[in-house]
Amino acid sequence: MDTAHLDRFVSEKWDDDIVPQLVEYIRIPNKSPMFDADWVAHGYMDDAVALMERWARAQPIAGMQVEVVRLEGRTPLIFIEIPAANGGSDEDCVLLYGHLDKQPEMTGWDDGLGPWTPVQKGEKLFGRGGADDGYAMFGSLAAIMALQQQKLPHARCVVLIEACEESGSYDLPAYVDHLAPRIGKPSLVVCLDSGCGNYEQLWCTTSLRGLAGGNLTVKVLSEGVHSGDASGIVPSSFRILRQLLSRIEDEKTGRILLDALHVEIPAERREQAREAARVLGSAVYDKFPFLPGMTPMHEDLAELVLNRTWRPALSITGADGLPPLSSAGNVLRPYTSVKLSLRLPPTLDGKRAGEALKEALLRDPPNGAHVELELEKASTGWNAPAQSPWLSNAIDQASREFFGQPAMYMGEGGTIPFMGMLGEKFPGAQFMITGVLGPHSNAHGPNEFLHIPMGKRVTACVARVIAEHHHASQRGETTGVAAVAGGEQHGAHGCC
């Protein structure tokens, strides 16, 4: 491989072709179904799919088959199959994954910026979805094109781009089952929907937290009443809500109080957290837009990394029953509702976590209040199987070649449901989970941006790893070792 030539090819492809496509993609408000119940009628998802389909079909990749698969009543999925080339094996398979649906608008964008208004400022492309995760399909095909441009061998590749990841990937299992004969049994899975600790080296994700969440409602009256008349007699729904939340969270420290929601953190993950904290320093926390005088939840940087990746944590992401300040009268309100987002340790069973949450919040309601918990999601996280030596070496080599720095490993605090699903279906597969969501990129929030040089380098690194996958396959290293390592980890997770 001529790495300098590959680097130039990828960079030019991004500048001349991929960035202009991402600009048009950002303009499309294709919010995930959870945030746009009328997504079918609005047609934005179809617009985004059509944009990516047109671009994919126009790429000069020999034998590539591009199909938009549509199962009844489900979001569409882009399925791309690329045969092995230049002596690669069609018996082996590399699966590359991304998604094209987006989070909602969110308030707080800077002047001149907006979720559907693409703006390039230097190395950053602002707008919703470019980094999470619109670039994934473009980057995947560019990596394969870079190999073919040098006539380098690679195995058969399959690209899956789904359209409901931000809603929990509830459609994806049906598609994976439907396409199973065409997917085959991948020995390497590349996911481009994760984060990076900095923009100076390749970061690979070792674990992902699970998620349990839904709407908690406390009702005390059939209608609102005069607060002067009722307060002191009628318990406030807000106060009862606070009591219930204190059953699951220590309000002073943020620690989750339910033992059933904690797991033993593996020693290897603790060591990786210490190394990530050493490399990142204060960037562990100062990548977030803290207000002046605010401090993080712990002074120990490694503990902050573990808090974000292996410990449960509660966020309140929405509320109802509370009128705006401008129209809030002296009324004791009949109910209060909040949306709970409870991040779970990677190896904790999501269903059991949801049951523990319901038991804690619904038992013995104070003052006989009517308490409801509508669980919207309860998904299990993911912990990577032991990595084969060939993949560790390939990832580190790629990082050194295209970043000039060794690769780094760290868990992520978010959830990618697809990873747990694939871990169950393909216990022998190896995983390269990476991404471009680095400091201040602010996925899901205002001023989200894609760091373009990071996108280029990640693309080049993926090309290098796919090339090394071929050599490992020739040596028989993509089967057997991976299957044993994956199988052991699979059993340890209790996925069976």
C-alpha positions as CSV (number, residue, x, y, z in Angstrom):
1,M,0.0,0.0,0.0
2,D,1.2,3.5,-0.9
3,T,-0.1,5.2,2.2
4,A,0.7,8.7,1.0
5,H,-1.2,8.1,-2.3
6,L,-4.1,6.6,-0.4
7,D,-4.2,9.6,1.9
8,R,-4.3,12.0,-1.0
9,F,-7.0,10.0,-2.8
10,V,-9.2,10.1,0.3
11,S,-8.6,13.7,1.0
12,E,-9.5,14.8,-2.5
13,K,-12.6,12.5,-2.5
14,W,-13.8,14.2,0.6
15,D,-13.1,17.7,-0.6
16,D,-14.5,17.3,-4.1
17,D,-17.4,14.9,-3.6
18,I,-18.2,13.9,0.0
19,V,-18.4,17.3,1.7
20,P,-20.8,18.7,-1.0
21,Q,-23.0,15.7,-0.6
22,L,-23.0,16.2,3.2
23,V,-24.0,19.8,2.7
24,E,-27.1,18.7,0.9
25,Y,-27.8,15.9,3.3
26,I,-27.7,18.3,6.3
27,R,-30.4,20.4,4.7
28,I,-32.9,17.5,4.9
29,P,-34.8,17.5,8.2
30,N,-35.1,13.7,8.3
31,K,-35.7,13.3,12.0
32,S,-35.9,9.8,13.4
33,P,-39.4,8.4,13.8
34,M,-39.4,8.9,17.6
35,F,-39.2,12.6,16.9
36,D,-41.4,12.8,13.8
37,A,-44.4,10.6,14.0
38,D,-45.4,11.6,10.4
39,W,-42.1,10.9,8.9
40,V,-43.7,8.8,6.1
41,A,-46.0,11.6,5.0
42,H,-43.3,14.3,5.3
43,G,-41.0,12.3,3.0
44,Y,-37.7,13.6,4.4
45,M,-36.4,10.2,5.1
46,D,-37.0,9.1,1.6
47,D,-35.2,12.3,0.4
48,A,-32.1,11.4,2.5
49,V,-32.2,7.8,1.3
50,A,-32.5,8.9,-2.3
51,L,-29.5,11.3,-2.0
52,M,-27.3,8.5,-0.7
53,E,-28.6,6.0,-3.1
54,R,-27.9,8.2,-6.1
55,W,-24.3,8.9,-4.9
56,A,-23.6,5.3,-4.2
57,R,-24.8,4.2,-7.6
58,A,-22.5,6.7,-9.3
59,Q,-19.3,5.4,-7.7
60,P,-16.9,3.4,-9.8
61,I,-16.8,0.3,-7.7
62,A,-16.7,-2.9,-9.7
63,G,-19.7,-5.3,-9.2
64,M,-21.3,-3.1,-6.5
65,Q,-25.0,-3.8,-5.9
66,V,-27.0,-0.9,-4.3
67,E,-30.5,-1.6,-3.0
68,V,-33.0,0.3,-0.9
69,V,-34.8,-2.5,1.1
70,R,-38.3,-1.6,2.4
71,L,-40.1,-4.0,4.7
72,E,-43.8,-3.3,5.3
73,G,-44.4,-0.6,8.0
74,R,-40.7,0.0,8.7
75,T,-38.1,2.6,7.9
76,P,-36.0,2.0,4.8
77,L,-32.5,0.5,4.8
78,I,-29.7,0.9,2.3
79,F,-28.0,-2.4,1.5
80,I,-24.8,-2.3,-0.5
81,E,-22.9,-5.5,-1.5
82,I,-19.4,-5.2,-3.0
83,P,-17.7,-8.4,-4.2
84,A,-14.2,-9.3,-3.3
85,A,-11.6,-7.7,-5.5
86,N,-8.0,-8.2,-6.6
87,G,-7.6,-11.6,-5.1
88,G,-9.7,-11.1,-2.0
89,S,-12.1,-13.8,-0.7
90,D,-15.9,-13.8,-1.3
91,E,-16.1,-16.5,1.4
92,D,-15.1,-13.9,4.1
93,C,-17.0,-10.7,4.7
94,V,-16.5,-7.2,6.2
95,L,-19.7,-5.5,7.4
96,L,-19.7,-1.7,7.6
97,Y,-22.5,0.1,9.4
98,G,-23.9,3.5,9.8
99,H,-27.3,5.4,10.0
100,L,-28.9,8.3,8.2
101,D,-31.7,9.4,10.6
102,K,-31.2,12.4,12.8
103,Q,-32.0,13.8,16.2
104,P,-34.4,16.8,16.5
105,E,-33.5,20.4,16.2
106,M,-32.7,21.4,19.8
107,T,-32.4,25.1,20.8
108,G,-29.4,27.2,21.4
109,W,-27.7,27.3,18.0
110,D,-25.3,30.2,17.5
111,D,-26.3,33.0,15.1
112,G,-26.0,32.0,11.5
113,L,-26.1,28.3,12.4
114,G,-29.0,25.8,12.6
115,P,-29.7,22.1,12.4
116,W,-30.8,22.2,8.7
117,T,-28.4,25.0,7.7
118,P,-25.0,23.6,6.6
119,V,-22.2,26.0,7.3
120,Q,-18.5,25.3,6.8
121,K,-16.1,27.2,9.0
122,G,-12.5,26.1,8.3
123,E,-12.2,22.4,9.2
124,K,-15.7,22.2,10.6
125,L,-19.0,21.5,8.8
126,F,-21.9,22.6,11.1
127,G,-25.4,21.1,10.9
128,R,-27.4,18.2,12.2
129,G,-26.3,14.7,11.2
130,G,-23.1,15.2,9.2
131,A,-21.0,13.5,11.9
132,D,-23.9,11.5,13.4
133,D,-24.0,9.7,11.1
134,G,-24.3,10.9,7.6
135,Y,-20.7,10.6,6.7
136,A,-20.7,6.8,7.4
137,M,-21.8,5.6,4.0
138,F,-19.6,8.0,2.1
139,G,-16.6,7.2,4.2
140,S,-17.2,3.4,3.8
141,L,-17.4,3.5,0.0
142,A,-14.5,5.9,-0.2
143,A,-12.3,3.5,1.9
144,I,-13.1,0.7,-0.5
145,M,-12.5,2.9,-3.6
146,A,-9.1,3.9,-2.2
147,L,-8.1,0.2,-2.0
148,Q,-9.4,-0.6,-5.5
149,Q,-7.7,2.5,-6.9
150,Q,-4.4,0.9,-5.9
151,K,-5.6,-2.6,-7.0
152,L,-5.3,-3.8,-3.4
153,P,-7.2,-7.0,-2.4
154,H,-10.1,-6.9,-0.1
155,A,-12.8,-9.4,1.0
156,R,-16.5,-9.1,0.1
157,C,-17.9,-6.0,1.8
158,V,-21.5,-5.3,2.9
159,V,-22.7,-1.8,3.9
160,L,-25.8,-1.4,6.0
161,I,-27.2,2.1,6.5
162,E,-30.3,2.1,8.7
163,A,-32.9,4.9,9.3
164,C,-34.1,4.5,12.9
165,E,-30.9,4.3,15.0
166,E,-31.8,7.4,16.9
167,S,-35.1,5.8,17.8
168,G,-33.4,2.7,19.2
169,S,-32.9,0.7,16.0
170,Y,-36.2,-1.1,16.5
171,D,-36.5,-1.9,12.8
172,L,-33.0,-3.3,12.4
173,P,-33.5,-6.8,13.7
174,A,-36.1,-7.5,11.1
175,Y,-33.8,-6.3,8.4
176,V,-30.8,-8.3,9.7
177,D,-33.0,-11.4,9.7
178,H,-34.4,-10.7,6.3
179,L,-31.0,-10.1,4.8
180,A,-29.1,-12.8,6.7
181,P,-28.4,-15.1,3.7
182,R,-27.0,-12.1,1.8
183,I,-25.0,-10.7,4.7
184,G,-23.4,-14.1,5.5
185,K,-21.1,-14.4,8.5
186,P,-18.8,-11.3,8.8
187,S,-15.5,-11.8,10.5
188,L,-15.0,-8.0,10.8
189,V,-17.6,-5.4,11.7
190,V,-16.7,-1.7,11.2
191,C,-19.1,0.7,12.8
192,L,-18.6,4.5,12.1
193,D,-21.1,5.8,14.6
194,S,-19.0,6.4,17.7
195,G,-16.8,9.0,19.3
196,C,-13.2,10.1,19.6
197,G,-11.3,11.5,22.6
198,N,-9.4,14.0,20.4
199,Y,-8.8,14.7,16.8
200,E,-5.1,13.7,16.9
201,Q,-5.3,9.9,16.8
202,L,-7.6,7.0,16.0
203,W,-10.0,6.1,18.8
204,C,-11.7,2.7,19.0
205,T,-14.7,2.0,21.2
206,T,-14.4,-0.9,23.6
207,S,-17.9,-0.7,25.2
208,L,-21.2,1.1,24.9
209,R,-23.7,1.8,27.6
210,G,-27.3,0.5,27.5
211,L,-30.3,2.7,28.0
212,A,-33.6,2.5,29.9
213,G,-36.0,5.4,29.7
214,G,-39.5,6.6,29.5
215,N,-42.1,8.9,30.9
216,L,-42.7,9.1,34.7
217,T,-46.0,10.8,35.6
218,V,-47.3,11.7,39.1
219,K,-51.0,12.7,39.3
220,V,-52.6,14.1,42.4
221,L,-55.8,16.0,41.2
222,S,-58.3,15.8,38.4
223,E,-57.7,19.5,37.8
224,G,-55.6,22.4,38.9
225,V,-56.7,24.3,42.0
226,H,-55.8,27.6,43.8
227,S,-52.4,27.1,45.4
228,G,-53.2,29.3,48.3
229,D,-56.3,27.3,49.0
230,A,-54.8,23.8,48.5
231,S,-51.1,24.0,49.4
232,G,-50.5,22.3,52.8
233,I,-53.4,20.0,52.2
234,V,-52.9,18.6,48.7
235,P,-49.4,17.1,48.2
236,S,-47.5,18.7,45.3
237,S,-47.0,16.4,42.3
238,F,-43.6,17.9,41.9
239,R,-42.6,17.1,45.5
240,I,-43.8,13.5,45.2
241,L,-41.8,13.2,41.9
242,R,-38.7,14.4,43.8
243,Q,-39.3,11.7,46.4
244,L,-39.6,9.0,43.8
245,L,-36.4,10.1,42.0
246,S,-34.6,10.0,45.3
247,R,-35.3,6.3,45.4
248,I,-33.0,5.7,42.5
249,E,-30.5,8.6,42.6
250,D,-28.5,10.3,45.3
251,E,-29.3,13.9,44.6
252,K,-26.0,15.1,46.2
253,T,-23.6,12.9,44.2
254,G,-25.6,11.6,41.2
255,R,-24.8,8.0,42.2
256,I,-27.6,5.5,41.2
257,L,-28.7,3.9,44.4
258,L,-30.1,0.6,43.0
259,D,-27.5,-2.1,43.3
260,A,-29.2,-4.0,40.5
261,L,-28.1,-1.3,38.1
262,H,-24.4,-1.6,38.8
263,V,-21.9,-4.2,37.5
264,E,-18.3,-5.2,38.3
265,I,-16.1,-3.2,36.0
266,P,-13.5,-5.4,34.2
267,A,-9.9,-4.7,35.1
268,E,-8.9,-4.2,31.4
269,R,-11.5,-1.5,31.1
270,R,-10.3,0.2,34.3
271,E,-6.8,0.3,32.8
272,Q,-8.0,1.7,29.5
273,A,-9.8,4.4,31.4
274,R,-6.6,5.3,33.3
275,E,-4.7,5.5,30.0
276,A,-7.4,7.6,28.3
277,A,-7.4,10.0,31.3
278,R,-3.6,10.3,31.1
279,V,-3.7,11.1,27.4
280,L,-6.7,13.4,27.5
281,G,-6.0,15.3,30.7
282,S,-8.6,17.9,31.5
283,A,-10.2,17.3,28.0
284,V,-12.1,14.5,29.7
285,Y,-14.4,17.2,31.0
286,D,-13.5,20.6,29.5
287,K,-14.8,19.5,26.1
288,F,-18.2,20.3,27.6
289,P,-19.5,23.9,27.6
290,F,-19.4,24.3,31.4
291,L,-20.5,27.6,32.8
292,P,-17.9,29.7,34.7
293,G,-17.4,28.3,38.1
294,M,-18.9,24.9,37.3
295,T,-16.9,21.8,38.2
296,P,-17.2,18.1,37.1
297,M,-18.7,15.4,39.3
298,H,-15.3,14.0,40.4
299,E,-11.7,15.2,40.6
300,D,-10.2,11.9,39.5
301,L,-10.1,11.9,35.7
302,A,-10.1,8.1,35.4
303,E,-13.2,8.0,37.6
304,L,-14.9,10.5,35.3
305,V,-14.1,8.3,32.3
306,L,-15.6,5.3,34.2
307,N,-18.6,7.3,35.2
308,R,-19.3,8.1,31.6
309,T,-18.7,4.6,30.3
310,W,-19.4,1.9,32.9
311,R,-21.6,3.4,35.6
312,P,-25.4,4.0,35.5
313,A,-26.4,7.7,35.3
314,L,-29.8,9.5,35.2
315,S,-30.7,12.5,33.1
316,I,-34.1,14.2,32.9
317,T,-34.5,15.2,29.3
318,G,-38.0,16.6,29.2
319,A,-41.0,17.6,31.3
320,D,-44.8,18.1,30.9
321,G,-47.5,19.6,33.2
322,L,-45.3,22.7,33.8
323,P,-46.6,25.8,32.1
324,P,-44.1,28.4,30.7
325,L,-43.0,30.9,33.3
326,S,-44.8,33.6,31.4
327,S,-48.2,31.9,31.9
328,A,-47.6,30.2,35.3
329,G,-50.4,31.3,37.7
330,N,-50.8,30.5,41.4
331,V,-52.1,27.0,40.7
332,L,-51.3,23.7,42.4
333,R,-51.0,21.6,39.3
334,P,-52.8,18.3,38.9
335,Y,-49.7,16.4,37.6
336,T,-46.1,16.5,36.7
337,S,-44.4,14.3,34.1
338,V,-40.7,13.9,33.2
339,K,-38.8,11.9,30.7
340,L,-36.1,9.7,32.2
341,S,-33.0,8.7,30.4
342,L,-31.1,6.2,32.4
343,R,-27.7,5.1,31.0
344,L,-26.8,1.5,31.9
345,P,-23.4,-0.3,32.3
346,P,-22.5,-2.2,29.1
347,T,-23.0,-5.7,30.4
348,L,-26.3,-5.0,32.3
349,D,-29.4,-6.6,30.8
350,G,-31.6,-3.8,29.6
351,K,-34.9,-5.7,30.3
352,R,-33.9,-6.4,33.9
353,A,-32.9,-2.8,34.4
354,G,-36.3,-1.6,33.2
355,E,-38.0,-4.0,35.6
356,A,-35.8,-2.7,38.5
357,L,-36.7,0.9,37.6
358,K,-40.4,0.2,37.5
359,E,-40.3,-1.7,40.8
360,A,-38.5,1.2,42.6
361,L,-40.7,3.9,41.2
362,L,-44.1,2.3,41.3
363,R,-44.2,0.6,44.7
364,D,-45.9,2.3,47.6
365,P,-46.7,5.7,46.0
366,P,-46.5,8.6,48.6
367,N,-49.9,9.8,49.8
368,G,-51.6,7.4,47.4
369,A,-50.6,9.5,44.4
370,H,-51.2,8.0,40.9
371,V,-47.8,7.1,39.5
372,E,-47.2,5.8,36.0
373,L,-44.0,4.8,34.2
374,E,-44.3,4.3,30.5
375,L,-41.0,2.6,29.5
376,E,-40.1,3.6,25.9
377,K,-36.8,1.7,25.7
378,A,-34.8,-0.8,27.7
379,S,-31.8,-1.8,25.6
380,T,-28.7,-3.7,26.6
381,G,-25.3,-2.2,26.0
382,W,-22.2,-3.9,24.5
383,N,-18.8,-4.9,25.6
384,A,-16.2,-5.7,22.8
385,P,-14.9,-9.2,22.6
386,A,-11.2,-9.8,23.1
387,Q,-9.4,-8.3,20.1
388,S,-7.3,-10.6,17.8
389,P,-3.6,-9.6,17.5
390,W,-4.0,-8.9,13.8
391,L,-6.7,-6.4,14.4
392,S,-4.9,-4.7,17.3
393,N,-1.8,-4.3,15.1
394,A,-3.8,-3.1,12.1
395,I,-5.6,-0.4,14.1
396,D,-2.4,0.8,15.7
397,Q,-0.6,0.8,12.4
398,A,-3.4,2.7,10.7
399,S,-3.4,5.4,13.4
400,R,0.4,5.8,13.2
401,E,0.3,6.1,9.4
402,F,-2.5,8.5,9.1
403,F,-2.4,10.4,12.4
404,G,1.2,10.0,13.4
405,Q,0.1,8.8,16.8
406,P,-0.8,5.4,18.4
407,A,-4.4,4.3,18.5
408,M,-6.4,4.7,21.7
409,Y,-9.2,2.7,23.3
410,M,-12.0,3.9,25.4
411,G,-15.7,3.1,26.2
412,E,-18.4,5.4,25.1
413,G,-21.3,6.7,27.1
414,G,-23.9,6.4,24.4
415,T,-25.8,3.5,22.9
416,I,-25.6,1.8,19.5
417,P,-28.2,-1.0,19.7
418,F,-26.8,-2.6,16.5
419,M,-23.6,-3.6,18.3
420,G,-25.3,-5.8,20.9
421,M,-27.5,-7.3,18.2
422,L,-24.4,-8.2,16.1
423,G,-22.5,-9.5,19.1
424,E,-25.3,-12.0,19.6
425,K,-25.7,-13.0,15.9
426,F,-22.0,-13.1,15.1
427,P,-20.1,-14.1,18.2
428,G,-17.0,-14.9,16.2
429,A,-16.7,-11.4,14.6
430,Q,-14.1,-8.9,15.4
431,F,-15.2,-5.2,15.9
432,M,-13.7,-1.9,14.9
433,I,-16.0,0.7,16.4
434,T,-14.8,4.2,15.7
435,G,-16.1,7.7,14.7
436,V,-15.6,11.4,14.4
437,L,-17.6,12.7,17.4
438,G,-14.8,14.4,19.2
439,P,-14.5,17.4,21.6
440,H,-17.2,20.1,21.2
441,S,-18.8,18.3,18.2
442,N,-21.9,18.2,20.3
443,A,-24.0,15.4,18.6
444,H,-27.7,15.8,19.4
445,G,-27.2,19.3,20.7
446,P,-26.8,22.8,19.2
447,N,-23.8,23.7,17.0
448,E,-23.2,20.0,16.1
449,F,-20.3,19.8,13.6
450,L,-18.3,17.3,11.6
451,H,-14.5,17.7,11.9
452,I,-13.6,17.2,8.2
453,P,-9.9,16.2,8.7
454,M,-11.0,13.6,11.2
455,G,-13.4,12.2,8.7
456,K,-10.7,11.9,6.1
457,R,-8.3,10.2,8.5
458,V,-10.9,7.7,9.8
459,T,-11.7,6.8,6.2
460,A,-8.1,6.2,5.4
461,C,-7.7,4.1,8.6
462,V,-10.7,2.0,7.7
463,A,-9.1,1.3,4.3
464,R,-5.9,0.2,5.9
465,V,-7.8,-2.2,8.3
466,I,-9.8,-3.7,5.5
467,A,-6.6,-4.3,3.6
468,E,-5.0,-6.0,6.7
469,H,-8.2,-8.0,7.2
470,H,-7.4,-9.7,3.8
471,H,-3.9,-10.6,4.8
472,A,-5.1,-11.9,8.1
473,S,-7.8,-14.0,6.3
474,Q,-5.1,-15.4,4.1
475,R,-3.2,-16.5,7.2
476,G,-6.3,-18.0,8.7
477,E,-6.4,-15.4,11.5
478,T,-9.9,-14.1,10.9
479,T,-11.5,-17.4,11.9
480,G,-10.8,-19.7,14.8
481,V,-9.1,-17.1,17.1
482,A,-11.8,-14.6,16.7
483,A,-14.5,-17.2,17.1
484,V,-13.0,-18.5,20.3
485,A,-12.5,-15.0,21.7
486,G,-15.9,-13.8,20.6
487,G,-17.6,-17.0,21.9
488,E,-16.0,-16.6,25.4
489,Q,-17.1,-13.0,25.6
490,H,-20.5,-13.8,24.3
491,G,-21.1,-16.3,27.1
492,A,-19.6,-14.0,29.7
493,H,-22.1,-11.3,28.7
494,G,-25.1,-13.6,29.3
495,C,-26.4,-12.8,25.8
496,C,-27.6,-16.4,25.5
